Amino acid sequence: MASIDTMLGLIGKLESPYITVHQERCALVRNRHADCLRCAESCASGCISYDGEVLTVSPEKCIGCGTCATVCPTCALESLNPSDAELKVACLRAARGDEVVIVCSQMEAALGDLLVPGVAASVICAGRVDESLLAGLAAEGVGCVTVLCGDCERCAQRHGRDTAELVAETARQVLGAWGNELEIVVTDVPPVGVLADGVDTGA
C-alpha cells in the first residue's frame, strides 16, 4: 500500500496549485466514449491532458487563468486563483453603487497608474468570469458588471474575450428567465469612474 506522502505526491503531479481537478465529475473520466475536451481546447498554455484514465493539469505549465474551469460543463475543474468565493468578495468590495468592474491582468498592466486603486476586481484572464459569479453578484443586488478585457490577440491566454462574451450571453438568458436584468458588458473601454481624474477613455 502506498504511503500518504507518495499518494500526495501523485496528486500533486495531476494538479496545479491554481486548479483542483474533480476526476469523478469529468465527462471523459466517467465515460471514455465522451468527446468533451473543452478544458484542453480553452487552455492556451497546453497544461491540460487526458491519458485515457485521468485528466491531468501540469503544474509547471498552468498559469492559473481559470478559463478551463469556466468552460467545463460538469464543474470537473475548480479555479483557486482566486477561488469562486474570493472572487465574489473582491467584486463586492470593489463595487461602486450597484456597479462592478472586473479587469484582466493584461488590461490592468496596460492602464497602470491610470486605474484608480480598489475600483476593480482583478483576474488573470476575462475567461475566469463565469455564470455562477454573475448570478451571485445579481443576487447581491448588483445591477451592472463590466468585464474589462485587454487585447487577446496580444495575450498568452487568447480565448479570454470569446469566453467572456459567451458567458455574458448565457448569463443574460438565465438571469432573464428569472426576471433579473443584470447588465453585463464585455469591453476594452474602461468605464467612467475607474480611471484617474482627467483621463479620457476615448469612448
N, C-alpha and C positions, 0 to 999 in steps of 0.2 A: 504494500500500500504506500502511495506517495506521501511524503511528508507535507505538512501545511506550507512550509516555505517553498517547496517545489511546486505545489499547486498554485500558490500566489504568484510565483514566477511565471508559470504558464499563462495565467490570466493576464498578467501584465504585458505579455507579448501579444495578446489578442486585442488589447485596447489602448487607446490614447488616454492620457490624463484628462483630455478635454471631452471625451465621448465615452459613454457607457453603452456596451452592446448587450441587449437582452436577446440572447440567442433563441429563446423559446418563442419570441414574437416574430422572428424573421420568416417571411414567406418562403424563402429558399431553404432555410434550415428545416422548416416544418414540412415542406413539400418540394422534393427535388425536381418535380416536373414544372414548378413555377418558373417564370422567366423574369421576375422582377429584379432589376439591379439599378433602381433609381438612385440609390445612395452612391454607388460607384460612378454612375454617369454624371452625377452632380459634383463629384469631388475633383477639383482642379489639381490637387496635389498627388493624386493617384495612391492615396493611402488605404483605400478600401478594396478588399479582395474576398472572394469566396472560393474555397477549395473543394467543394462538393459536400462538405460536412459542417463547417463553421464559417461565420462571417468574421473577417479579421480587419482591424484598424491598426495599421503600422504606426506606433507612437513617434517614431523618428521622422515620419513624413507629415503627420497630421498638424495642421496649423490652427485648428480649433475654430474654424469659421462657423460651424454648426449647420451648414446648408444641408448636409446629408440627413440630419435629424428632421429638418423641416420637410423634406420631400418624401421621407419614409412613410408609406401608407399604414403601417402596422405599429408604429412607435417602437420599433426594434432598436433604434438609436436614440440616445438621450444626451443632449448637449449639456456640458458642465462649465462652459466658458463664455458667459455665465450660465448658471442653471436657469430654468424657467422662472422659478420663484425670485431669484436675484435680479433677473432682467425686468420682471414686472415691478419690483420695488424701485429699481433705478428709474424706470419710466415714470412712475408716480411721483418720485422725488423731484424729477426734472420738469414735471407738468407746470404749465403756466395757465391758470384758469382750468378750462376743460380741454386744453391742447397739449399734446405730447409730441416731441420730436425725437426721432431715433436716427443716429448718424453712423455711417460705416467708417471704418478706420481710415480708408483712403481719403474720403471727403474731410474727415476731421483733421488729418495731417495737412491737406491742401489749404484748409481755412486757417489753421494755426491759431495765432493770437486774435484773429478776427472773430472767432467763435466765442461768444460770452460763456465763461465757465459756469457749469451746472445747469445749462438750459436744454441739454440734450442727453439722452441715454446713448452710450456707445456700444457698438457691436463691431466685430471684425469685418463682417460682411452683412449686407442688407438681406441676404438669403437666410439669416438667422431668425428673422421675424416670421413667426408662424401664426396660424389661425387661432390657436389657443391663447396666445398672448393678446391678440387683438380683441378676442371675445372677453378675455379677462379685464382688459382696460375698459371696454364698453360697459361691463358690469359694474365697474367702479365709477361710472359717470363721465368718462372721457368722451368728448364729442368729436375730436379730430386727431388723427395720428398722421404725422408726416414722416415718411421714411426717406431720409436724405442720403442719396446714393451717388457715389463717385462714378468715374468713367470705367466701366467694366472692361472695355477694350484694352485698357492700360493696367489692368489689375490681375493679380495671380488667381483670384477666385473666379473671375469671368462670368459665372452664372448668377451672380447676386441680383442684378436688376431684373432679369427674367423671372427668377424665383419670387422676388418680392412682388412683382406685378401679378403673377399667378395667385399668390397667397391673398393679395388685396382683393382680387376679383372673387375668389372663393369665399373670403370672409364677408364681403358685401352681400353675397347671395344668402349665406347662412344667417347673418345678423338681420338682414332684411326680412327673412321669413319669420324672425322673432319680433319684428316690429321695431328693430333698432336701426337707426340711420347713421351709424358711425361713419364719418367722412375719413377715407383713407387715401392719402396722396403719396405716390412714389415719384420723386423728383430729384433733379440735380441742382435746383434753385433753392437756396436757403430761404425759409420763410421769414417774414418780418419779425423782428424781436430776438433772433438768435445771434445776430451779428452786432459787433460793437457800433456805437453811435456814429453816424456819418458814413457808414459803409453802404454802398449801393449794390444791390444784388444783380442789377441789370434786368430784372424782370419787368 
